[in-house]
Amino acid sequence: MKKIMLVFGTRPEAIKMAPLILEFKKNPFKFETKVCVTGQHKEMLEQVLDFFSVVPDYNLNIMKPQQDLYDVTSNVMSGLREVFQKEKPDYVLVHGDTTTCMAASLAAFYQQIKVVHVEAGLRTNNIYSPWPEEINRQITSRIAMYHFAPTELSKNNLLRENIAETIIDITGNTVIDALLIAQDIIKSNLEVENEIQAIVAEMGYDVKRLDSEKKMVLITGHRRENFGQGFMNICNAIKKLSQNYPSIDFVYPMHLNPNVRNAIDSVFPDFTKIANLFFIEPLEYREFVYLMSKSYLILTDSGGVQEEAPSLGKPVLVMRDTTERPEAVIAGTVKLVGSDTNKIFEETSRLIENKINYVEACKAINPYGDGKACERIVANEIFVK
């Protein structure tokens, strides 16, 4: 029996690792599955764990006020030292590009534990964009002994870095597995949908406003690279859009980070007076999936949303200058607009006003998988050697 430990710390990681945890736990005679969360995110992380009924074996609870990347990195590594010494896992699985991912990989390496990287091979090849995510994933790739790449392009990125093809497997992205599980839960139970609508309304937006005539644009933003002027530009674009399209609702679940909230407060000192603009509190994963399904299009700087929205047939405008997910750009499911106020406005307007462009974006095929990534990972031969 192999002992598997999955380590993650943020909400996006939790969403993508939860279905993998459930898949490993389907095989209790093959795997002893342990879960360690670092708490790099706290409330938002716990929401996802509750939704997927995942109970961590360890919680490092590293989140502290005013912490920076030095604090996160050192606290993850020191916390995992004791966990790894106690559990002695055969494999540590990490995900993506967070500071938790990088620090956990290094902590496992220091104890000569095999590191497996889920969602491996994403690249912009600019270590400052996105920052610090690009360098996190590059460091993790140097440490990992096996790489589960979501797409052919991700695999090719790894091959160009002289990583052997024999230790790379293309699986699709586990975020699609999570999305399909969430959709099934929501669609199969009218009481769940009614509960979701009530929660979203309590947060500040009544989904029942939407009908065949009323549209909603969903907005998210949280990336460090947009802190400061970037978020100011994004907020100014939202303001201009809400003024030019009064019949469309613009809904922005606000990230908890003060850098995001301060920009919103600066541009919208009294946003409650704008009838079609809704800055609401952060949503749990279930509620956010529901809002995505009800949206007309999505403005985001999130990596996960770039992968999820195409499976729901929703066009995505990415408010970043670069993306480590060019497959979606090539497929036509997303378009980069940066944090330029005018470009965000112009490209959003084009999708609102040009039906042909909108329909083409909706029909584009999602390049990130079929919802069976977790099955492929668990069945990989490395876990049965």
N, C-alpha and C positions, 0 to 999 in steps of 0.2 A: 504493500500500500504506500502510495506517495503522499507526503504531506505538502499541501499547497497553501501558501499564504498570499492573499490579495491585499495590497496596501494602496490606499487612496485617501484624499483629504478634502476634495472640493465637490460641489454639487455636480458639475459636468462629469467628473470622474465617477461619481456614485451612480449617475444615470447609466453610464456605459459599462460599469463593472457589475452592477446589480444582476442583470440577466446572466452574466457569466458565473457569478456566485451560485445562482439558482441551478444552472446547468451542471456545475461541479457537484453540487449537493444531491443531484439525481443519482449519483454513483457513489454511495457511501462505502461500498466494498472495495472500490478502487482508489478513492481519495479521502484523506482526512483534510477537510477544508477549513482554514482559519481566515478570519477577516480582521484586519487592523486598520482603523481610520485615524488619521492624524489630527483631524479637526481644523485643517487650514481654513475651511468654511465651517460654521457651527450650525446655526439654525437652518440654513438652506440645505446643508448636508443631511441633517436629521430628518427633514421632511421627505427626502427621497428614500432614505432607508426605511422609514415607516411605510411608505407607499408600496415598496417591493417586499415588505416583511423581512428585511435583512437585519439581524442583530449582530453587531460587531463583537468579536472576542476581546478586542483591545481598542481603547480610545485614548490617544495621547493628549487630546484636548489642548493643543498648542496655542489656540487663538488667544491673543492678548491685545489690549488697546495699544494703538500706535506702533504696532510691530512692523519691522521692515523685512526685506529679503534675507538679511543676515540672521535675524531672529528665527524666521521660518525654517531656513536651512539648518541651522545649528540645533534647533529644538527637535526637528524631525529626526535628525541623525542620532542625537543623544537618546531620544525616546526609543528609537528602534533598536539601539544597541542591546538593551535589556530584553526586549521582546524576542529578537532573533536568538540571543543566547539561551533563552528559556525554551523556545519552541523548536529551534533547529530545523526549519523547513527545508525540504528538498528543492523547492522552487519558490521564488518570490515573483509574483506578477504585479507589474506596475502599468500605469496607463498614461499615454499621451505625452503631455508637455508641461505639466505643472511643476512647481518647486518641490512638492511632495514626491512626484515621480522621480525627479533627478536625485534628490537627497536620499530617498529610499533605495535607489539603485546603488548609490555609493556606499550606503550603510551595509547593504547585503554583500557588496564586493569586498568590503573590509573583513567580512567573516567567511569569504569564499563560498557564498551561497549563490546558486545559479539564478540569474535575473532573466525574466521573460517579459518582453515589451509588447503590450497590446496597443494597437493603433500606431504602429511603427512606420517610419519612413516619410512622414510629412516634412516638407522643407520649403522655406523661402530662400535659404542660403544668404540671408542677411541677418546677422546675429542680433541686430537691434530692432528687427521688425518681423514678427511681434516680439516684444521684449517683456519678460525674459524667456518667453516660451521657446523661441527658436534654439537658443543655446541649451536649454533644458533637455530638449529631445535629442540634440546632437550628442550631448554628454551621455545620455542614457543609451544611445545606439552603440557607443564605444564599449559600454559595460555589458550589455545584454548578450546572452548566449543563444537566444532565439528571438525571432522577430515575427509578429503577426501583423502583416501589412494589410490595410483595408482595400487597396487597389493596385493594379499593375503599375501605375505611375509611382506609387509609394515604394513598391518593390524595386523599381528601376533606380530610384534615388539611393536606396541602400546599396545596390550593386555598384553604382558609381563611386561609392565610398569604400569599395573593396570588401564589403561584407559578403561572405560566401552565400551563394544561392541555396545551398543545402540547409541553411539555417533560417530561411525566409519562407513564410507561407502566406498566400493571399487568401483572406477569409471574408472580406466585406467588413463593414463597421458594426460593432455591437450596439451602436446607438439606434440602428434600425430595429434590432431585436427588441430593445427597450420600448421604442415608439409603438411597435405593433402590439406588444403586451398591454401598454397603457390604453391604446385604442380599443382593444378587446374588452378591457375592464369597463371603460366608459360606455361603449355602445351596447353592451349586454345588459345594462341595468339603468332603467329610467330614473330610479331613485338616486343613483350616483350622479347622473346628469343634472338633476334638479338641485342636488346638494352643491355641485360645482357652480352652477349659475348663482346660487345664493351666496356662496363664498366670494365669487368675483364681484358681485354687486356690493357686498360688504366692504370690499377693498376699494371700491370707487367706480365700477363700471357695470352697467346693466346690459348684459348680453341680449336681453329681449328687445333692445332697441333695433337690433339687426333684423332685416327682412329682405325681400327680393330687391328692394330699391336702395336700402341703406347699406353702405359698405364700411369696413373697418380696416385701417392700416395699423399693424402691430409693430411696436418699436422696442428694441432692447439695446443697451449699451453698458459696457463695463471695463473695456480693455485699458490697461495702463498706458498704451501708446496714444490714446486719445485724451488722457488727462490734461486739463488746462485748456488751451485754445481749441483743441480738437472737439471737446464736448461743448464749448461755447458755440462753435460753428454748427455742430449737429443740432443744438437747441434752437439756433436761429433759423435753420432750415425747417425744423418742425413748426416753428411759429409762422413762417411764411406759407407753408403748406396748409396749415389749419385756417389761415386767413383766406387763401385762394380757393379752398375746397370746403366751404361751410357745411355741405351735405354729407361729408365723409367724417367718420369718427377717427381720431388718432389716439391710440391707447399705448401708454408707456409704463410698464411695470418697472419702477425705479430700483436700481441696484442699491444695496445698503451702503456702499462705499461713499464717504463724504466728498470725494473728488467728483463723483457723479451728481450728488445732491446739491452741492454748492453751485455747480454750473446751472442746474435747473432753477435754483432759487434766484440766481443772478439775472437770467434771461426772462424768467416768469415769476416776478415777485408776488403776483396774485393770479395764478393760473386758473383758479376756480371760477373766474369770470369769463373764461373762454368756453363757449357752450359745447364745442365739438372736440375739445382737447382734454384727455383724462390721464393725469399722472397718478398712478395708483401704487399701492404697496406691493412688494415682491410677491409673486405667486408660487405656490408649490408646483411641483412638476406636473401633476395631474391637471391642475387648472391651466397651466401654461400650454400644455398639449391641446387642451380644449379650445383655448383662445387662438392658437395657431390654426386649428381646423376651421374656425369661424372667420379668419381674416381674409382680406382680399389680396394683400401682399404684405411683405415683412421687410422692415429696415433693421439691420442688426450689425454688430461687430463681433458676434459670437461665432465660434467655430462649429459648435454643435448644431446650432440652428441652420447653418449652411447645409448640413447633412440631413437634418430631419425634414425641413420644410418641403423639399422636392417630393418626398414620399407622400405628402398631403396635397401635392399639386399646387403649391404656393410659390410664386416668384419671390426671389430674395435679392435685395440691394445691400451689398456689404460695405459698411462705412469704415473701410480700412484701405490703405494704399497697397497692401500686399496680402496674399492669402497662401497658406500652405495647403489649400484644397483646390488646386487649379482644375481638377477633374470637373468640378461643378461649373466653373467658368467655361470650359471647353464644351460641356454638355448643354450650356445655355440655361441652367437652372438658377444660377446666380450671376450678378454683375458687380464688379468693383466700382464704387463711387467715391471712395476716400472719405475724408472729413471736410470736404469743401462744400460750403453752404449752397452755392449755386448749382453744383453738379448733383448734389442730393436732391435739390428741388426739381431740377430739369428731368432727371431720370425717373423720379417718382411720378412726376406729371405725365411723362410719356406713357408709363404703364397704366395710369388712370384714364388717359384720354385716347390712347391708341389701342383699340380692341385686338387688332391683328397681332401686335407685339405682345400683348398680354396673354393671349391664347397660346402663342408659340412658347412663351416661357412656362406656362402651366403644363404643357404637354411634354416638355423635355424630360427625358428618362433619368431617374436618379442613379448616379454612378456608384453609390455607396453600399449597394447590397440588397439582399432579399430577405433579411431577418433570420438567417441561419448561421451567422458568424460564430455564435457561441458554441453551437454544435460542432463546427469545424475545428475550433480551438481545442475543445475538450477531447476530441477524437484524435488529435495529433499524436504521432508516434513518440514524440519526446516524453510524453507522460506515461508511456507504458514500457519504456526501456528499463 
